[in-house]
Amino acid sequence: MPRFQRHSRLLNRIFFASVIAAGLFGWFYVSGNWQPDPSAFEIDSLTGDADLIDIIAGLLEDAIQIFQDITG
């Protein structure tokens, strides 16, 4: 049984290292290949009388449109 624990700990460490490495690779890939346009997140209804719900709804609507443009 102790032999199983040693292998299990080693496998956990290998898995943890591979997950961290995959996350770093994904971050480098995305930061190098996908740069969102900041002007795409402008909210037309952002005036002095806009409340938090309008701001959140506008951001979500823009995010959905950007996602549809990317995947479409």
Contacts in CASP RR format, 6 or more apart in sequence:
PFRMAT RR
TARGET T0000
AUTHOR 0000-0000-0000
METHOD contacts of the structure
MODEL  1
MPRFQRHSRLLNRIFFASVIAAGLFGWFYVSGNWQPDPSAFEIDSLTGDA
DLIDIIAGLLEDAIQIFQDITG
36 66 0 8 1.000
40 62 0 8 1.000
40 66 0 8 1.000
41 59 0 8 1.000
41 62 0 8 1.000
41 63 0 8 1.000
42 62 0 8 1.000
43 50 0 8 1.000
43 54 0 8 1.000
43 55 0 8 1.000
43 58 0 8 1.000
43 59 0 8 1.000
43 62 0 8 1.000
45 54 0 8 1.000
45 58 0 8 1.000
46 54 0 8 1.000
46 55 0 8 1.000
END
